[in-house]
Amino acid sequence: MSFQLTVAGKAPTIPYPALIAVFFINSSKKDISIPVEFVDEKLATKEGSASIKMVTPGGETFVDQLDALDYLAQTIPDIIKEKSKSQPWVKFALEKLYNKNFKDLALDLEKLDAHLNFRSFVVGYQVTLADIAVWGVLRANPLMASVLKNEVYPNVSRWYNFLAESDKRFEKSAEFLSNSLNELKKAAKSAKSAGGKKETHKANFEIDLPGAEIGKVVTRFPPEPSGYLHIGHAKAAVLNEYFAHAYKGKLIIRFDDTNPTKEKVEFQDSIIEDLALLGIKGDQVTYSSDYFQKMYDLAVDLIKAGKAYCDDTPSDKMREERMVGDASARRERSIEENLRVFTEEMKNGTEEGLKNCLRAKIDYKALNKALRDPVIYRCNLTPHHRTGTEWKIYPIYDFCVPVVDSIEGVTHALRTNEYRDRNPQYEWIQKALNLRPVAIWDFGRVNFVRTLLSKRKLQWFVDKNYVSNWDDPRFPTVRGVRRRGMTVEGLRNFIISQGPSRNIINLDWSVIWALNKKIIDPVAPRFTAIDAKNAVRVKLLNGPNEPYTEKKPRHKKNPEVGEKNVVYASDLLIDQADADLTEGEEVTFMDWGNVIVSKVNKLGDIVESIEANLHLEGDFRKTSKKLTWLADSKDKIDVDLVDFDHLITKDKLDEEDNFEDFLTPETEFHTKAIADANVATLQAGDIIQFERKGYYRVDVPYKEGQPAVLFTIPDGKAVSKYGAKK
């Protein structure tokens, strides 16, 4: 478990103090950082009235700013200073200075102004927790802008401006918060106006890649071939490609194939295919397995340098020792003994070797648990899909990546900030092995509500037959969303729109589907389908004597889409949902004209048939009902329209949640329908629109005696059974 600060973006009071403290920590050179997540809510938790929620590496949760600040000052005293002397002023700031009643606030500002007379800091002679809390609350209180500017309280204004000018972290943290809230508002606005004419926000790609030079930047995308590519991976791939090309550099696609138990050639090939579908082609395709010998030799060097040791401590006990910060009993093994175990026992996968792992000897008491002597090699007797049985030991991802990145010439490692706690480990390994350092840029991972991105959890759904496979339309894999109807252009546009921001924002699926709608709407041909259940027969008493066919545009606004055959007849079908008509009522039958209802035949609440007369001279602008219809002739086919819901019922699972407790009871819904004969010519993958029903993708084309199967494509507006936009 690692640090995480969640901030409610719509909170009535902005939690500046906590954010400034976290910014101080993240901008320090210490081996610790705290990811910040903004949620589009008024509260950060469902209980209480908290604007923040901070989860610590030890599993503690704080929802009160005072408690969170107290913890940070106690845990990281060299960055957040003077906890004890600051405590009264922190309470004063949080309890008094948020007040938006100026008459009451004035009394407390007078007290603060008097205290700051001849003082540069609230407590002592340097920035402390007290300064962070007081400055942050004043920045958050909208009443203070004019008060500070007009120097109503001169000592407060002097102190406030002095901190902002002398320590750039204050203003930078405020700027960070402002930018983050703006991004959150834009994302929420995009979701709200999904499918409308307003453009979604454009991401800012003007980030400062440290040391980047035109022509010399090398990025890499290192997927593990243990599953299919999902949207999170796709974002990493697109961003790495973007910056490689932006700097006229090189992109390496490297398969991190260091765990033979989970990896398959099937996954490896699918990743290459999916990247190609996204238009991503690496300048070089490599494999971590190409460097097994080199990594093995470097691991031996670490042992010889006294920087790694073999450990046969049982995994449960090792986990407990790392959690509390206790040294392993094997930590002081001799170099000779470690070499023997590693090169003779572990390398050969012997009984003794299988009990051991190799651990980096860093700092078992480190605040950052990623540095508490992490495992860097382990045994695995499963044959590797590329190297067979040649190796019995394999490097852990966190050892492999910094080594191979350096060897392959990578200059900038772009990866999601879930790895942020492990960045110091990445840097330690390169330094310990005297390897060329690689700059790291963290970007926010992409999260969607009611969606799992963990390969292990997705594999569970496959193994338990909750889904058909990794390309199931309910899955967030590239293949899954494309099978549901996501276009490559829509997917790329979404990823580019998110950009390389470090902020973590939980998105509704409506955002990406609304972007996709803009791609498909101008080109998707229009057809007609009527629900088969209780379909209503309509008899046009003055209709054509014999059915006839006319050519009509497949898309009224885009003639390039082509033409279709429309059958006109006296015997028609309409949806039961459209049959709530009254005798004498005039309605419009789309793409034909007006009709006047003369008789409605019902059995209970069900309309069985309708008699009507064509009234083509009628004005369609004066009718309130515009109905789709289909000729009840031989020129029609059966179709199966399939809709889906999210696999889980909770928007965001907490760390302690078991996802199996939040499975959606039913996630697949079939509707039998009757469609016009044009649908019989469609191929798998074709995207269409059924008038007044929505967008669909053909999954299984029509065959004589077998209905066509079409999947609904969300448009960013439809609401699922559980209330979430699909």
BELNOR-V695096 format. One record per residue. N is the residue number from 0. RES is the residue in one small letter. PSI is psi as a letter, one per 20 degrees, with the letter a starting at -180 (NA if undefined). BURIAL is # if it has 16 or more other ideal C-beta (glycine too) atoms within 10 Angstrom, else .. D_FIRST is the distance of its C-alpha to the first C-alpha in whole Angstrom. Layout:
N;RES;PSI;BURIAL;D_FIRST / N;RES;PSI;BURIAL;D_FIRST
This chain:
0;m;q;.;0 / 1;s;r;#;4 / 2;f;q;#;7 / 3;q;p;#;9 / 4;l;p;#;13 / 5;t;p;#;15 / 6;v;p;#;19 / 7;a;o;#;21 / 8;g;h;#;24 / 9;k;j;.;27 / 10;a;q;#;26 / 11;p;h;.;30 / 12;t;p;.;28 / 13;i;p;#;26 / 14;p;m;#;24 / 15;y;g;#;25 / 16;p;g;#;24 / 17;a;h;#;20 / 18;l;g;#;20 / 19;i;g;#;23 / 20;a;g;#;20 / 21;v;h;#;17 / 22;f;g;#;20 / 23;f;g;#;21 / 24;i;g;#;18 / 25;n;h;#;17 / 26;s;i;.;21 / 27;s;r;.;21 / 28;k;j;.;21 / 29;k;r;.;18 / 30;d;l;#;15 / 31;i;q;#;13 / 32;s;q;#;13 / 33;i;o;#;12 / 34;p;q;#;12 / 35;v;p;#;15 / 36;e;p;#;16 / 37;f;p;#;19 / 38;v;q;#;20 / 39;d;m;#;24 / 40;e;r;#;24 / 41;k;h;.;26 / 42;l;q;#;23 / 43;a;i;#;19 / 44;t;r;#;19 / 45;k;i;.;21 / 46;e;q;.;22 / 47;g;b;.;24 / 48;s;k;.;25 / 49;a;p;#;22 / 50;s;i;#;22 / 51;i;r;#;18 / 52;k;o;#;15 / 53;m;p;#;12 / 54;v;p;#;9 / 55;t;r;#;8 / 56;p;h;#;5 / 57;g;i;.;7 / 58;g;j;.;7 / 59;e;q;.;10 / 60;t;p;#;12 / 61;f;p;#;15 / 62;v;j;#;18 / 63;d;p;#;20 / 64;q;g;#;21 / 65;l;g;#;22 / 66;d;g;.;20 / 67;a;g;#;17 / 68;l;g;#;20 / 69;d;g;#;20 / 70;y;g;#;17 / 71;l;g;#;17 / 72;a;h;#;20 / 73;q;h;.;19 / 74;t;h;#;16 / 75;i;m;#;18 / 76;p;h;.;21 / 77;d;i;.;23 / 78;i;g;#;22 / 79;i;n;#;22 / 80;k;r;#;25 / 81;e;l;#;27 / 82;k;g;#;25 / 83;s;g;.;28 / 84;k;h;.;31 / 85;s;h;#;29 / 86;q;g;#;28 / 87;p;h;.;32 / 88;w;h;#;32 / 89;v;g;#;28 / 90;k;g;.;29 / 91;f;g;#;33 / 92;a;g;#;31 / 93;l;h;#;29 / 94;e;h;.;31 / 95;k;g;#;35 / 96;l;i;#;34 / 97;y;i;#;33 / 98;n;p;#;36 / 99;k;j;.;38 / 100;n;o;.;41 / 101;f;h;.;43 / 102;k;g;.;45 / 103;d;h;.;43 / 104;l;h;#;41 / 105;a;h;.;44 / 106;l;g;.;44 / 107;d;h;.;40 / 108;l;h;#;41 / 109;e;g;.;44 / 110;k;g;.;42 / 111;l;g;#;40 / 112;d;g;#;43 / 113;a;h;.;44 / 114;h;h;#;41 / 115;l;j;#;41 / 116;n;p;.;45 / 117;f;j;.;45 / 118;r;q;.;41 / 119;s;h;.;39 / 120;f;q;#;36 / 121;v;g;#;35 / 122;v;p;#;34 / 123;g;b;.;35 / 124;y;k;.;36 / 125;q;r;.;33 / 126;v;p;#;30 / 127;t;a;#;28 / 128;l;h;#;26 / 129;a;g;#;29 / 130;d;g;#;30 / 131;i;g;#;27 / 132;a;g;#;27 / 133;v;g;#;31 / 134;w;g;#;31 / 135;g;g;#;28 / 136;v;g;#;30 / 137;l;h;#;33 / 138;r;h;#;32 / 139;a;h;#;31 / 140;n;o;#;34 / 141;p;h;.;36 / 142;l;h;#;39 / 143;m;i;#;39 / 144;a;g;.;39 / 145;s;h;.;43 / 146;v;g;#;43 / 147;l;g;#;41 / 148;k;g;.;44 / 149;n;j;.;47 / 150;e;l;.;46 / 151;v;h;.;47 / 152;y;n;#;45 / 153;p;h;.;46 / 154;n;h;#;43 / 155;v;g;#;40 / 156;s;g;#;41 / 157;r;g;#;42 / 158;w;g;#;39 / 159;y;g;#;37 / 160;n;h;.;38 / 161;f;g;.;38 / 162;l;g;#;34 / 163;a;h;#;34 / 164;e;h;.;36 / 165;s;h;.;35 / 166;d;n;.;32 / 167;k;i;.;31 / 168;r;h;#;27 / 169;f;g;#;28 / 170;e;h;.;30 / 171;k;h;.;28 / 172;s;h;#;25 / 173;a;g;#;28 / 174;e;h;.;29 / 175;f;g;#;25 / 176;l;g;#;25 / 177;s;g;.;28 / 178;n;h;.;27 / 179;s;g;#;24 / 180;l;h;#;26 / 181;n;g;.;29 / 182;e;g;#;27 / 183;l;g;#;26 / 184;k;g;.;29 / 185;k;g;#;30 / 186;a;g;#;28 / 187;a;h;#;29 / 188;k;h;.;33 / 189;s;g;#;32 / 190;a;h;#;31 / 191;k;h;.;34 / 192;s;k;.;37 / 193;a;p;#;35 / 194;g;i;#;39 / 195;g;a;.;41 / 196;k;i;.;42 / 197;k;q;.;40 / 198;e;q;.;38 / 199;t;r;#;34 / 200;h;q;#;33 / 201;k;p;.;33 / 202;a;q;#;30 / 203;n;o;.;31 / 204;f;j;.;30 / 205;e;m;.;32 / 206;i;q;.;29 / 207;d;n;.;29 / 208;l;o;#;28 / 209;p;p;.;29 / 210;g;j;.;32 / 211;a;p;#;33 / 212;e;p;.;36 / 213;i;p;.;38 / 214;g;i;.;39 / 215;k;i;.;36 / 216;v;p;#;33 / 217;v;o;#;31 / 218;t;r;#;28 / 219;r;q;#;27 / 220;f;o;#;25 / 221;p;m;#;23 / 222;p;q;#;23 / 223;e;p;#;22 / 224;p;l;#;25 / 225;s;j;#;23 / 226;g;a;#;24 / 227;y;q;#;25 / 228;l;p;#;25 / 229;h;r;#;23 / 230;i;h;#;23 / 231;g;g;#;20 / 232;h;g;#;22 / 233;a;h;#;25 / 234;k;g;#;24 / 235;a;g;#;23 / 236;a;g;#;26 / 237;v;g;#;28 / 238;l;g;#;27 / 239;n;g;#;27 / 240;e;g;#;31 / 241;y;g;#;31 / 242;f;h;#;31 / 243;a;g;#;32 / 244;h;h;.;35 / 245;a;h;.;35 / 246;y;j;#;36 / 247;k;l;.;38 / 248;g;c;#;36 / 249;k;q;#;34 / 250;l;p;#;32 / 251;i;p;#;31 / 252;i;o;#;29 / 253;r;p;#;28 / 254;f;o;#;26 / 255;d;m;#;23 / 256;d;m;#;25 / 257;t;j;#;23 / 258;n;n;#;22 / 259;p;i;#;26 / 260;t;h;.;24 / 261;k;i;.;23 / 262;e;q;#;25 / 263;k;q;.;29 / 264;v;h;.;32 / 265;e;g;.;32 / 266;f;g;#;28 / 267;q;g;#;30 / 268;d;h;.;33 / 269;s;h;#;31 / 270;i;g;#;29 / 271;i;g;#;32 / 272;e;g;.;34 / 273;d;h;#;32 / 274;l;h;#;31 / 275;a;h;.;35 / 276;l;h;.;35 / 277;l;j;#;33 / 278;g;k;.;36 / 279;i;p;#;33 / 280;k;o;.;35 / 281;g;q;#;34 / 282;d;i;.;36 / 283;q;p;.;35 / 284;v;p;.;33 / 285;t;r;#;32 / 286;y;p;#;30 / 287;s;h;#;27 / 288;s;i;#;29 / 289;d;i;#;32 / 290;y;j;#;30 / 291;f;g;#;30 / 292;q;g;.;32 / 293;k;g;.;31 / 294;m;h;#;28 / 295;y;g;#;29 / 296;d;h;.;31 / 297;l;h;#;29 / 298;a;h;#;27 / 299;v;g;#;30 / 300;d;h;.;30 / 301;l;g;#;27 / 302;i;g;#;28 / 303;k;h;.;32 / 304;a;j;.;30 / 305;g;k;.;28 / 306;k;j;.;25 / 307;a;q;#;24 / 308;y;q;#;24 / 309;c;p;#;24 / 310;d;p;#;22 / 311;d;k;#;23 / 312;t;p;#;21 / 313;p;q;.;20 / 314;s;h;.;17 / 315;d;g;.;16 / 316;k;h;.;17 / 317;m;g;#;15 / 318;r;g;.;12 / 319;e;g;.;13 / 320;e;g;#;15 / 321;r;h;#;12 / 322;m;g;.;10 / 323;v;i;.;13 / 324;g;k;.;14 / 325;d;q;.;17 / 326;a;q;.;19 / 327;s;q;#;20 / 328;a;h;.;24 / 329;r;j;#;25 / 330;r;h;.;23 / 331;e;k;.;27 / 332;r;q;#;29 / 333;s;q;.;32 / 334;i;g;.;32 / 335;e;g;.;34 / 336;e;g;.;33 / 337;n;g;#;29 / 338;l;g;.;32 / 339;r;g;.;34 / 340;v;g;#;31 / 341;f;g;#;29 / 342;t;h;#;32 / 343;e;g;.;34 / 344;e;g;#;32 / 345;m;g;#;29 / 346;k;h;#;31 / 347;n;j;.;33 / 348;g;k;#;31 / 349;t;r;.;33 / 350;e;g;.;32 / 351;e;g;.;30 / 352;g;h;#;29 / 353;l;h;#;27 / 354;k;i;#;25 / 355;n;q;#;24 / 356;c;r;#;21 / 357;l;p;#;22 / 358;r;p;#;19 / 359;a;p;#;20 / 360;k;n;#;21 / 361;i;e;#;19 / 362;d;o;.;18 / 363;y;i;#;16 / 364;k;j;.;16 / 365;a;q;#;14 / 366;l;g;.;12 / 367;n;o;#;10 / 368;k;i;#;9 / 369;a;i;#;10 / 370;l;j;#;13 / 371;r;m;#;13 / 372;d;m;#;16 / 373;p;q;#;14 / 374;v;p;#;16 / 375;i;i;#;19 / 376;y;q;#;21 / 377;r;r;#;22 / 378;c;q;#;25 / 379;n;o;#;26 / 380;l;i;.;29 / 381;t;p;.;29 / 382;p;p;.;32 / 383;h;q;#;30 / 384;h;i;#;32 / 385;r;h;#;33 / 386;t;j;.;34 / 387;g;c;.;35 / 388;t;j;.;34 / 389;e;h;.;35 / 390;w;q;#;31 / 391;k;i;#;30 / 392;i;q;#;27 / 393;y;q;#;24 / 394;p;q;#;22 / 395;i;q;#;18 / 396;y;g;#;18 / 397;d;i;#;16 / 398;f;g;#;19 / 399;c;g;#;22 / 400;v;g;#;21 / 401;p;h;#;22 / 402;v;g;#;25 / 403;v;h;#;26 / 404;d;g;#;26 / 405;s;g;#;28 / 406;i;g;#;30 / 407;e;i;#;31 / 408;g;j;.;32 / 409;v;p;#;29 / 410;t;h;#;29 / 411;h;o;#;26 / 412;a;o;#;23 / 413;l;p;#;22 / 414;r;r;#;18 / 415;t;q;#;16 / 416;n;j;#;14 / 417;e;i;.;11 / 418;y;j;#;12 / 419;r;g;#;12 / 420;d;h;#;10 / 421;r;i;#;12 / 422;n;g;#;15 / 423;p;h;#;16 / 424;q;g;#;16 / 425;y;g;#;18 / 426;e;h;.;20 / 427;w;g;#;20 / 428;i;g;#;21 / 429;q;g;#;24 / 430;k;g;.;25 / 431;a;h;#;25 / 432;l;j;#;28 / 433;n;l;.;30 / 434;l;q;#;29 / 435;r;p;.;30 / 436;p;q;.;27 / 437;v;p;#;25 / 438;a;p;.;25 / 439;i;p;#;21 / 440;w;o;#;21 / 441;d;p;#;18 / 442;f;q;#;19 / 443;g;p;#;18 / 444;r;q;#;17 / 445;v;p;#;19 / 446;n;q;.;18 / 447;f;q;#;21 / 448;v;q;#;21 / 449;r;k;#;21 / 450;t;p;#;20 / 451;l;p;#;18 / 452;l;i;#;17 / 453;s;p;.;15 / 454;k;h;#;18 / 455;r;g;.;17 / 456;k;h;.;18 / 457;l;h;#;21 / 458;q;h;.;22 / 459;w;g;.;22 / 460;f;h;#;24 / 461;v;g;#;26 / 462;d;h;.;27 / 463;k;j;.;27 / 464;n;k;.;30 / 465;y;h;.;28 / 466;v;r;#;29 / 467;s;g;.;32 / 468;n;a;.;30 / 469;w;i;#;28 / 470;d;j;#;30 / 471;d;p;#;30 / 472;p;i;#;31 / 473;r;i;#;28 / 474;f;q;#;26 / 475;p;j;#;24 / 476;t;q;#;25 / 477;v;g;#;28 / 478;r;h;#;31 / 479;g;g;#;30 / 480;v;h;#;30 / 481;r;h;#;33 / 482;r;h;#;35 / 483;r;h;#;34 / 484;g;j;#;36 / 485;m;p;#;34 / 486;t;q;#;36 / 487;v;g;.;35 / 488;e;g;.;36 / 489;g;g;#;34 / 490;l;g;#;31 / 491;r;g;#;32 / 492;n;h;#;33 / 493;f;g;#;30 / 494;i;g;#;27 / 495;i;h;.;30 / 496;s;h;#;30 / 497;q;h;#;26 / 498;g;a;#;27 / 499;p;k;#;24 / 500;s;q;#;23 / 501;r;i;#;19 / 502;n;q;#;19 / 503;i;o;#;17 / 504;i;p;#;19 / 505;n;o;#;19 / 506;l;q;#;23 / 507;d;q;#;25 / 508;w;i;#;27 / 509;s;h;#;30 / 510;v;g;#;30 / 511;i;h;#;30 / 512;w;h;#;33 / 513;a;h;#;35 / 514;l;g;#;35 / 515;n;h;#;36 / 516;k;h;#;38 / 517;k;h;#;40 / 518;i;g;#;40 / 519;i;h;#;42 / 520;d;g;.;44 / 521;p;i;.;47 / 522;v;i;.;47 / 523;a;p;#;46 / 524;p;q;#;50 / 525;r;p;#;51 / 526;f;a;#;52 / 527;t;p;#;53 / 528;a;q;#;51 / 529;i;p;#;52 / 530;d;p;#;50 / 531;a;h;#;52 / 532;k;o;.;52 / 533;n;k;.;55 / 534;a;q;#;56 / 535;v;p;#;59 / 536;r;p;#;62 / 537;v;p;#;64 / 538;k;o;#;68 / 539;l;o;#;69 / 540;l;h;.;73 / 541;n;k;.;74 / 542;g;a;#;71 / 543;p;q;.;72 / 544;n;h;.;75 / 545;e;q;.;73 / 546;p;q;#;69 / 547;y;r;.;69 / 548;t;q;.;66 / 549;e;q;.;66 / 550;k;p;.;63 / 551;k;q;.;61 / 552;p;q;#;58 / 553;r;i;#;55 / 554;h;o;#;53 / 555;k;h;.;55 / 556;k;i;.;54 / 557;n;n;.;54 / 558;p;h;.;57 / 559;e;i;.;55 / 560;v;h;#;53 / 561;g;a;.;56 / 562;e;r;.;58 / 563;k;r;#;58 / 564;n;p;.;61 / 565;v;p;#;61 / 566;v;p;#;63 / 567;y;p;#;66 / 568;a;r;#;67 / 569;s;h;#;69 / 570;d;o;.;66 / 571;l;r;#;63 / 572;l;p;#;59 / 573;i;r;#;57 / 574;d;q;#;54 / 575;q;h;#;54 / 576;a;h;.;52 / 577;d;i;#;54 / 578;a;j;#;57 / 579;d;m;.;57 / 580;l;q;#;61 / 581;t;q;.;64 / 582;e;p;.;67 / 583;g;i;.;69 / 584;e;q;#;65 / 585;e;p;#;65 / 586;v;r;#;62 / 587;t;p;#;61 / 588;f;o;#;60 / 589;m;p;.;58 / 590;d;j;#;60 / 591;w;f;#;63 / 592;g;a;.;65 / 593;n;q;#;65 / 594;v;q;#;66 / 595;i;p;.;68 / 596;v;p;#;67 / 597;s;h;.;70 / 598;k;p;.;69 / 599;v;o;#;65 / 600;n;p;.;65 / 601;k;q;.;63 / 602;l;o;.;62 / 603;g;c;.;60 / 604;d;i;.;57 / 605;i;p;.;57 / 606;v;p;#;60 / 607;e;h;.;61 / 608;s;r;.;63 / 609;i;q;#;65 / 610;e;p;.;68 / 611;a;r;#;68 / 612;n;p;.;71 / 613;l;p;#;70 / 614;h;m;#;70 / 615;l;i;.;70 / 616;e;i;.;71 / 617;g;q;#;69 / 618;d;o;.;67 / 619;f;h;.;63 / 620;r;i;.;62 / 621;k;i;.;63 / 622;t;q;#;61 / 623;s;i;.;58 / 624;k;p;.;57 / 625;k;o;.;56 / 626;l;q;#;56 / 627;t;q;#;55 / 628;w;r;#;58 / 629;l;p;#;58 / 630;a;p;#;62 / 631;d;m;#;62 / 632;s;a;#;64 / 633;k;i;.;63 / 634;d;m;#;61 / 635;k;q;#;58 / 636;i;r;#;55 / 637;d;q;.;52 / 638;v;q;#;49 / 639;d;o;#;45 / 640;l;p;#;43 / 641;v;p;#;39 / 642;d;r;#;37 / 643;f;q;#;33 / 644;d;r;#;30 / 645;h;q;#;26 / 646;l;h;#;25 / 647;i;q;#;23 / 648;t;i;#;24 / 649;k;p;.;21 / 650;d;g;#;20 / 651;k;o;.;17 / 652;l;p;#;14 / 653;d;r;.;12 / 654;e;h;.;8 / 655;e;i;.;10 / 656;d;q;.;13 / 657;n;o;.;15 / 658;f;h;.;17 / 659;e;i;.;20 / 660;d;i;.;21 / 661;f;k;#;21 / 662;l;p;.;24 / 663;t;p;#;27 / 664;p;g;.;30 / 665;e;p;.;32 / 666;t;i;#;31 / 667;e;p;.;34 / 668;f;p;.;38 / 669;h;p;.;41 / 670;t;p;#;44 / 671;k;p;.;48 / 672;a;r;#;50 / 673;i;p;#;53 / 674;a;r;#;53 / 675;d;q;#;56 / 676;a;i;#;57 / 677;n;h;#;55 / 678;v;h;#;52 / 679;a;h;#;53 / 680;t;i;.;54 / 681;l;q;#;50 / 682;q;r;.;48 / 683;a;p;.;44 / 684;g;i;.;42 / 685;d;q;#;44 / 686;i;p;#;43 / 687;i;r;#;46 / 688;q;p;#;46 / 689;f;p;#;48 / 690;e;p;.;50 / 691;r;j;.;48 / 692;k;h;#;45 / 693;g;a;#;43 / 694;y;q;#;42 / 695;y;q;#;42 / 696;r;p;#;41 / 697;v;o;#;43 / 698;d;g;#;41 / 699;v;o;.;44 / 700;p;r;#;48 / 701;y;p;#;50 / 702;k;q;.;53 / 703;e;p;.;56 / 704;g;i;.;55 / 705;q;p;.;51 / 706;p;q;#;50 / 707;a;q;#;48 / 708;v;p;#;44 / 709;l;p;#;42 / 710;f;p;#;39 / 711;t;q;#;38 / 712;i;o;#;37 / 713;p;q;#;35 / 714;d;j;#;37 / 715;g;i;#;34 / 716;k;h;.;36 / 717;a;q;.;36 / 718;v;p;.;34 / 719;s;r;#;33 / 720;k;h;.;33 / 721;y;j;.;30 / 722;g;i;.;31 / 723;a;q;#;29 / 724;k;p;#;30 / 725;k;NA;#;31
